Structure formats: structure tokens, C-alpha cells
């Protein structure tokens, strides 16, 4: 089973700042089969990025993804108030399709 | 547009079974795998498995093998997830999610179904 470790657990920033969220895979995914999701309280997750760097339909361009193999990053260039939420990475290279434990982005 | 609508909340006793449905519309049902994910209260996301709605071929996470069964009904464009031998720790919101076009990530999610296991 591939274990995804997200860091930091909580990230405290202000609107307008840049956020960088990390996701490390062990063992390596050996591909770019990684996605990022945003989840707000009481809502289903929302797909932001897949294929490590492809923005999903309707996702603003302030969200970007990078990385391959073992180290991946979700970057939010300028935080908007609606971006404060929990973010999960997920690998879909190997079953079971595991998720990271999440990073809480708080004001 | 793609719509994914799940059945309502369930309350079950330990040892019982539960079935959650996921009705889809707005796309060709057979063309995309459907996945099931759960989230215990205050916890992260956990993948249960996936089903090919056209063939009903399913793959389960080893943790749930033998306790979870996924099925599909092409006549109603609905997929089902049944979990048996429920335990207190199965209390969670269960989601179904359809894959994104051209990939395996989960783009279209149901609203979630709360399953509560309590005596």
C-alpha cells in the first residue's frame, strides 16, 4: 500500500498570501497519478488537480500542482477567503487508492 | 450536466447490513468507473473500492474484501454499495464518485450518505 504523508498538518496564512502544501509518497508512485482535493465542512470533496498538474474543469488558475514520483506540491498563488479548507492528496497508481491525512489551511 | 445523487441517511445496529445507492444522470453510465469513499467523523478519506458499471466487475480494498459488495443497474444508471457485519467504527459518511474524463481521479461526487452504527 502506498502511504501519502501531507505536510504541514495545519497551515495558517492570510488572504493574498501564497500557500504551498506538500504530499510525499512511500513508496514512489513512479508516475504522476496524483490528485488534489479541497473539502469544506459538510461538503463532498472537490477535485482541484489530477495527473499531478492538470487543473480540473472550473478550477481557478491560482491553483497549480507539481511533482512526480515521491514529492508533490499544491500551490495556491494568492489566497482568497474561500480557499480556507482541508486539502487532500490521493494516489491512483496502485490499488488501494490511498489518500493523505489532509492539510488544514486556516486564516 | 452530470448528476450523482445518493440515498438518505441510515441507522443500523452492529452486525446488520446497509445498502447505499448512487443514481447518476447526464452522461453515458457505462463509460466511467464509479468509486466509493468513506469519511468517519472528523477523519480523513478512505477508499473502499470501484466498479465498472457496464460489466459490474468490481475491485475492493483488501480491508473491505468479503464485507463490501458493489453492484450496478444499467437500466436505472444506479450503482450500489452494500456493507455487511457492520461495526461501530463503520459509522461514516459514504460517498460515491465518478472518474474524471481521461483519468482516474474523482471529479463528480455524490452528496454523501451518513451511516450510523449504534446499538
Interface residues (C-beta under 8 A of the other chain):
Chain A: X33 X35 X37 X44 X45 X46 X47 X50 X51 X54 X56 X57 X88 X90 X92 X95 X96 X97 X98 X99 X100 X101 X102
Chain B: X35 X37 X44 X45 X46 X47 X50 X59 X61 X62 X63 X95 X97 X100 X103 X104 X105 X106 X107 X109 X110 X111 X112
